[in-house]
Amino acid sequence: MKRVKIDAFLSIPACSGGVSLSRLLNEIEEEYGEKVEIIFHKGRNEVFEQLNLTTAPALVIGDLVRIMGVCPSKESLVSALKEAGME
């Protein structure tokens, strides 16, 4: 089974979008468990800069920046995970 990697970039201090995204990703982790690998990044770091991200929250799913500046709906996130290969 292929695990889909999710890099979640959150701001410090946390904004409302980041808080919502954290809750959504916890829900996704509970529901999809071993199908996803979630890594949380807080604040600007080297990876944030390398990916040329301009705002948080942001999600990199697989190797692509998928969402930036907003918390997606659960349906949008699941769709992006399936496009990245989640079964």
C-alpha positions in Angstrom: 0.0 0.0 0.0 1.3 3.4 -1.0 1.3 6.0 1.8 0.7 9.6 0.7 2.9 12.1 2.4 1.3 15.4 3.5 3.5 18.3 4.6 1.4 20.8 6.5 2.8 24.3 7.0 1.2 26.3 9.8 1.9 29.8 11.0 3.2 30.9 14.4 1.2 32.2 16.1 -1.6 30.0 14.8 -4.2 31.6 12.6 -7.8 30.4 12.4 -7.0 28.6 9.0 -4.1 26.8 10.6 -6.2 25.7 13.6 -8.9 24.4 11.3 -6.3 22.6 9.1 -4.8 20.9 12.1 -8.2 19.6 13.2 -9.0 18.5 9.6 -5.7 16.6 9.3 -6.2 14.9 12.7 -9.6 13.7 11.4 -8.0 12.5 8.1 -5.3 10.7 10.1 -8.0 8.9 12.2 -10.0 8.0 9.2 -7.2 6.9 6.8 -4.5 5.9 9.3 -1.7 4.0 7.5 -2.7 5.5 4.1 -1.3 8.9 5.0 1.9 10.3 6.6 1.4 13.7 8.0 4.3 16.0 8.9 3.5 19.3 10.6 5.9 22.3 10.1 5.4 25.3 12.3 6.6 28.7 11.2 8.9 29.5 8.2 11.6 27.0 7.8 14.1 25.8 5.2 11.5 23.6 3.5 8.9 26.4 3.4 11.5 28.6 1.6 12.7 25.9 -0.8 9.1 25.3 -1.9 8.6 29.1 -2.5 5.5 29.1 -0.3 4.2 32.6 0.4 1.6 32.0 3.1 0.4 29.6 5.6 -1.5 27.4 6.0 -0.2 25.4 3.1 -0.3 21.8 2.1 2.1 19.8 0.0 0.6 16.5 -0.9 3.1 14.1 -2.5 5.5 16.4 -4.3 3.0 19.1 -5.3 1.9 22.3 -3.5 -1.8 21.7 -3.5 -3.3 24.3 -1.2 -2.0 27.6 0.1 -3.6 30.3 2.3 -6.8 28.5 3.2 -8.1 25.4 5.0 -9.7 23.2 2.3 -12.9 21.3 2.8 -12.6 17.7 3.8 -13.9 16.7 0.3 -11.2 18.8 -1.5 -8.5 17.3 0.7 -9.6 13.7 0.2 -9.8 14.4 -3.6 -6.3 15.7 -3.6 -5.1 12.7 -1.6 -6.7 10.3 -4.2 -5.1 12.2 -7.0 -1.8 11.7 -5.3 -2.3 8.0 -5.2 -4.2 7.2 -2.0 -6.3 4.1 -2.4 
